[in-house]
Amino acid sequence: TDNPCKILNTPKWSDFEMIRTQYRKLVLRYHPDKNYSNKKYFEKIFKKIQNAYETLSDPRKREQYERQNT
């Protein structure tokens, strides 16, 4: 599986604010509606960004992810 910290380009110790800020930057940059040239490619990236954010922003999912990857 993909590493959510690498996808969002945040350190493992990042707090929620840092994760949210980076998520918003990436969403604006990689949103498929803003990248018509290769929409399918950007849809894949966008989905990875959303999944990474979902994992790191939910305390239970983040704890589970960290337990599995230590």
C-alpha positions as CSV (number, residue, x, y, z in Angstrom):
1,T,0.0,0.0,0.0
2,D,1.0,3.6,-0.4
3,N,2.5,5.6,2.5
4,P,0.0,8.4,3.3
5,C,2.8,10.6,4.8
6,K,4.7,10.4,1.5
7,I,1.6,11.0,-0.6
8,L,0.8,14.2,1.4
9,N,4.5,15.0,1.8
10,T,4.2,15.4,5.6
11,P,6.5,14.0,8.3
12,K,5.2,11.0,10.3
13,W,4.7,13.2,13.4
14,S,2.5,15.8,11.6
15,D,-0.4,17.2,13.5
16,F,-3.9,17.6,12.0
17,E,-3.3,21.2,10.9
18,M,-0.2,20.4,9.0
19,I,-1.9,17.4,7.3
20,R,-5.0,19.5,6.4
21,T,-2.9,22.3,5.0
22,Q,-0.9,20.0,2.8
23,Y,-4.0,18.1,1.7
24,R,-5.7,21.4,0.6
25,K,-2.6,22.4,-1.4
26,L,-2.4,19.1,-3.1
27,V,-6.2,19.0,-3.9
28,L,-6.0,22.4,-5.6
29,R,-2.9,21.3,-7.6
30,Y,-4.0,17.8,-8.6
31,H,-7.8,18.1,-8.9
32,P,-8.9,16.4,-12.1
33,D,-11.3,19.2,-13.1
34,K,-8.3,21.6,-13.3
35,N,-6.1,19.2,-15.3
36,Y,-8.0,18.4,-18.5
37,S,-4.9,17.3,-20.4
38,N,-4.7,13.9,-18.6
39,K,-7.9,13.6,-16.5
40,K,-7.6,9.8,-15.8
41,Y,-4.0,10.2,-14.4
42,F,-5.0,13.1,-12.1
43,E,-8.1,11.1,-11.0
44,K,-5.8,8.4,-9.7
45,I,-3.5,10.8,-8.0
46,F,-6.5,12.7,-6.5
47,K,-7.9,9.4,-5.1
48,K,-4.6,8.6,-3.5
49,I,-4.5,12.0,-1.9
50,Q,-8.0,11.6,-0.6
51,N,-7.3,8.2,0.9
52,A,-4.1,9.4,2.5
53,Y,-5.9,12.3,4.1
54,E,-8.7,10.1,5.3
55,T,-6.2,7.7,6.9
56,L,-4.2,10.5,8.6
57,S,-7.0,12.7,9.7
58,D,-9.1,10.0,11.4
59,P,-7.4,9.2,14.8
60,R,-8.5,5.6,14.7
61,K,-7.4,5.0,11.1
62,R,-4.1,6.7,11.8
63,E,-3.4,4.6,14.9
64,Q,-4.2,1.4,13.0
65,Y,-2.0,2.5,10.1
66,E,0.9,3.3,12.5
67,R,0.5,0.0,14.3
68,Q,0.7,-1.9,11.0
69,N,3.7,0.1,9.7
70,T,6.1,0.3,12.6
